[in-house]
Amino acid sequence: MKILIVGSRGMLGTELLEAFALRHDTAGLDLPDIDITDGASCAQLVRAAGPDVVVNAAAFTRVDDCESRPEDAFRVNGQGAGHLARAAAQAGAALVHFSTDYVFDGEKADPYVEEDVPNPRSVYGRSKLLGETLVRERCPEHLLLRISWLFGPHGKNFIRTILDAARKGKPLRVVDDQTGSPTSARDAAARTVEMVEAGCRGVYHVTNSGSCSWYELARRSVAWAGLTGVSLTPVPASEFPRPAPRPSHSILANARLRREGFPPLRPWQEAAREYVENHLKK
């Protein structure tokens, strides 16, 4: 297969480019060579590349910034996804698109399955939900993957931010009443390759196994990095106001993957520890 990765220099895009290139003819595009908010340019570039599959890893992911820049969020995460979906369909290609746990409101006690009805609370979540809608409408051959709490060596993420602050000796107050499924970008990319090769279509949740709070993720990351004497205090989200509301419980159940016989991704603890020890431990 011929694969085109859009957003190929981001945290997830870099891993996707490496994973697909091991087994397929793979090319990558990112800013400034492609701008997914320009529909005509997208169509031209995708047509020229002639891929069998377009993988969209481009997104405006700074959740709090989305609240103050809603037009940018909807232009990139919503309309941009729609432009790529139309371009892929016109080129006779399938589209793989990544969405987020933030399309849910976090009010469900149990983990979210693919059939649950989204109800985003933030601009980021609403913009990503628009992207999902446009992908479905414009590219019948689509694979829509919801991921969450992504981490990896090729970009900013919560684990890196916490360890940077811990090394500066700052007292850390971390939210302990929001739970989710930390997910390795490398693991998500490897599973994406498997799903594309298997011809999967529709909506799936793809996360590492298990769940935790932000506080537990921070506490374990500090320990794995070998840092001692770090002041780390659990606090409720109400004591840590931020521009964008976060879902309290946004754990994603990988229900379709399980039903279709895919093995679960490894526990988040194993993936996160490997990331810390290989890339962040000094």
Buried (B, 14 or more C-beta within 10 A) or exposed (E): BBBBBBBBBBBBBBBBBBBBBEEBEBBBBBEEEBBBBEBEBBBEBBBEBEBBBBBBBBBBBBBBBBBEBBEBBBBBBBBBBBBBBBBBBBBEBBBBBBBBBBBBBBEBEEBBBBEBEBBBBBBBBBBBBBBBBBBBEBBEBBBBBBBBBBBBBBBEBBBBEBBEBBBEEEEBBBBBBBBBBBBBBBBBBBBBBEBBEEEBEEBBBBBBBBBBBBBBBBBBBBBBBEBEEBEBEBBEBEEBEEEBBBBBBBBBBBBBBEEEEBEEBBEBBBBBBBBBEEEBEE
